[in-house]
Amino acid sequence: MSVTISLIPLALAAAGVFSAAGAAAAGDAIEARGGERAVAMRTRLKDRGLLEQALSDIGASDIAVADEVTAIVDDIRLAMTRDEDGIWQAHLTGDLSDAALTERGTRLLAELDAAYAARVQQAVAQRIRERAGDAGFELASEHREGDTVTMTLTVKDRI
């Protein structure tokens, strides 16, 4: 008997890791801060370590991780804080018009989400590899095609 598991980042996004439409519906706010424009967007990202790795993956610089996560991507400054539910809120600032900051910020967060989803996929695949034996399975094969990882597990003989 075998079990085949396919890990697809797109499925994670469909499950609600992030939605640009959801961000707009979540009450994004645009405000002026010291001559700069700022936009706040709600994300569905949770894990601080995966968030840091995803920021690095998209080419962010000056990444600082503490209670607040900050980074610079191109000419946009990103500050992320957690809300009461542990979800990261993205606060984007830059010397751009409201429309440009919102549009570029939405694209930036979509790119961050894709990188985050890939990191989640890698972490899940690693956990499956590490825990398969304890669950009575052996990893029979692993195949990557594009963004999809397919792992086939077989039941160990219990003689």
C-alpha positions, 0 to 999 in steps of 0.5 A, spaced: 500 500 500 502 506 498 500 514 499 501 519 494 502 526 497 502 532 492 504 539 495 502 545 490 504 552 493 498 554 488 493 550 493 496 553 499 494 560 496 487 558 494 487 556 501 487 563 503 495 564 505 494 571 502 489 574 497 490 581 494 482 581 493 482 579 500 487 585 502 483 590 499 477 588 502 480 587 509 480 595 510 487 597 507 488 604 509 492 610 506 495 615 510 500 621 509 507 620 514 512 625 514 511 627 506 511 619 504 505 615 503 503 609 507 499 603 505 497 598 510 495 591 508 493 585 512 496 578 510 495 571 512 502 570 513 504 567 520 511 564 521 516 569 522 522 564 520 519 563 513 517 570 513 524 572 513 526 567 508 521 569 503 523 576 504 530 574 502 528 570 496 524 576 493 531 580 494 529 584 500 535 588 503 536 591 510 531 585 513 530 586 521 526 581 525 524 582 532 517 583 534 516 587 528 519 585 521 522 590 517 525 590 510 526 594 504 524 592 497 526 597 491 524 603 493 518 601 498 519 600 506 516 594 509 514 594 516 510 588 519 507 587 525 502 582 528 495 583 530 491 580 536 490 573 531 498 573 530 497 575 523 502 579 520 500 586 518 504 589 512 505 597 513 508 599 506 511 606 505 514 610 500 514 616 496 509 614 491 502 616 490 496 613 493 495 609 487 502 607 485 503 605 492 497 601 493 498 597 486 506 596 487 504 594 494 499 589 492 504 586 487 510 586 492 505 582 497 503 577 492 510 576 490 512 575 498 506 570 498 508 566 493 515 566 496 512 564 503 508 559 500 514 555 497 517 556 503 511 553 507 511 547 501 519 546 503 518 545 510 512 541 510 516 536 505 521 536 510 517 534 516 514 529 511 521 526 510 523 526 517 516 523 520 514 518 515 518 513 519 515 514 525 508 514 522 510 507 519 511 509 512 517 509 508 519 515 502 519 510 496 520 516 491 520 524 491 519 528 484 519 535 483 515 538 477 515 545 477 512 548 483 509 541 485 513 536 489 510 529 489 512 524 494 510 517 495 510 513 501 509 506 502 507 502 508 513 499 512 512 491 513 511 490 521 514 483 521 
